[in-house]
């Protein structure tokens, strides 16, 4: 019974602020993905840039969970590597969201069902999980939530969630 409590000792990484922030980032990414699927369910098919943003959030989710597990397991090198990959996933998603915001602000431009959509729709993962990765929408047809275009919300989500991973990246470097 004593061994059960040793992982929760005062010096445990489970109580570290950075570990909790990575768990919050994972939970946030999962929530955003669920919200994206709900918006899709309401009749707003995702465009190619939406799919790239979903991939960014999935990467953030996976690497934030891996970082948390590594920190709890006291594997600082692994935690630092997974935190770095999570930050890269966030930056990738932010780039896709920024491009999408630019397209919304410049209505004459469009990504439409272009070669990017054809490429995405031929990926194996699209065939395995089409309800998550099939790009059937137009980039200019974006829903608005509280008067703000969804790609802008996505960009803000990437900024916040990537920021939550930064303390794990820094604190892992000190171990």
Secondary structure by P-SEA (a helix, b strand, c coil): ccccccccccccccccaaaaaaaaaaaaaaaaaaaaaaaaaacccccaaaaaaaaaaaaaaaaaaaaaaaaaacaaaaaaaaaaaaaaaaaaaaaaaaaaaaaaacccccccccaaaaaaaacccccccccccccccccccccccccccaaaaaaaaaaaaaaaaaaaaaaaaac
